[in-house]
Amino acid sequence: MAKTLLSMQDLRWRALAEIRKQPGCSDVQGIAINRVSDPHAENNWSLCVLSAGAADANTAARAALHVQSVLRRDYDLMRIDRTEQRRSNPNYLDVCPPVMRQ
């Protein structure tokens, strides 16, 4: 079965919501989704807890591993078109450094 592609933000929201459903993890404050760039890897993302809040850090970490294994069955990160991303960012200057000739 094909996996659903999600943006980094959508996957982060979904994963955090699932972690907060786990026992003892309703207060988890922050997570990170990390892009895996190895083309031979089975999955193109990983998950970790950045801030457990009032939750026990070990409990939150175990919940994150569980949620990661469940969500990896159904979701992959969308690929990034870096050229399009740069063009759409008003703060990006598409300027090449000068070439020094001798």
C-alpha positions in Angstrom: 0.0 0.0 0.0 1.3 3.5 -0.9 2.1 5.8 1.9 0.5 9.2 2.2 2.9 12.1 1.7 2.7 14.9 4.3 4.5 18.2 4.8 7.0 18.5 7.7 4.5 20.7 9.6 1.5 18.3 9.0 3.5 15.3 10.2 4.7 17.2 13.2 1.2 18.2 14.2 -0.1 14.6 13.7 2.8 13.0 15.6 2.5 15.4 18.5 -1.3 14.8 18.8 -0.6 11.0 18.8 2.2 11.3 21.4 -0.1 13.4 23.7 -2.7 10.5 23.5 -0.2 8.1 25.1 -0.4 7.5 28.9 1.6 10.1 30.8 2.3 12.2 27.8 -0.5 14.7 27.6 1.9 17.5 28.6 4.6 16.9 26.0 5.4 20.3 24.6 7.6 19.9 21.5 8.9 17.3 19.0 11.1 17.4 16.0 10.7 15.6 12.7 14.1 15.0 11.1 14.4 14.3 7.4 16.4 11.1 6.6 18.4 11.7 3.5 19.8 8.2 3.0 18.2 7.0 -0.3 18.4 3.4 0.9 16.6 4.0 4.2 13.2 2.4 4.6 11.7 5.7 5.9 12.5 9.3 5.1 11.9 10.8 8.5 12.5 10.2 12.2 11.0 11.7 15.3 12.3 12.9 18.7 10.9 14.7 21.7 12.5 18.2 22.3 10.5 19.2 25.3 8.6 16.7 27.5 7.0 19.5 29.5 5.6 18.1 32.8 5.7 14.5 31.3 8.5 12.1 32.4 11.2 12.4 29.7 11.7 8.6 29.5 8.0 8.0 29.1 7.8 10.7 26.4 10.8 9.2 24.6 9.2 5.7 24.6 5.9 7.1 23.4 7.7 8.9 20.6 9.3 5.6 19.4 5.9 3.9 19.5 4.2 6.7 17.6 7.1 6.9 15.1 6.7 3.1 14.3 3.0 3.5 13.9 3.0 6.6 11.7 5.9 5.3 9.5 3.6 2.6 8.2 1.3 5.2 6.7 3.2 8.4 6.1 6.3 9.7 4.3 7.6 13.3 4.1 7.0 15.2 0.9 10.1 15.8 -1.1 11.3 19.4 -1.1 11.8 21.3 -4.4 14.5 23.6 -3.1 14.4 25.8 -6.2 10.7 26.5 -5.8 11.1 26.9 -2.1 13.8 29.6 -2.7 11.7 31.4 -5.2 8.7 31.6 -2.9 10.7 32.9 0.0 10.8 36.8 -0.2 13.9 36.8 2.1 15.9 34.6 -0.3 18.4 36.4 -2.5 19.3 34.4 -5.6 22.7 35.9 -5.9 25.9 34.1 -6.9 29.2 35.2 -5.4 31.5 36.9 -7.8 34.0 34.8 -9.6 37.6 35.8 -9.1 39.6 35.5 -12.3 43.3 35.5 -12.4 
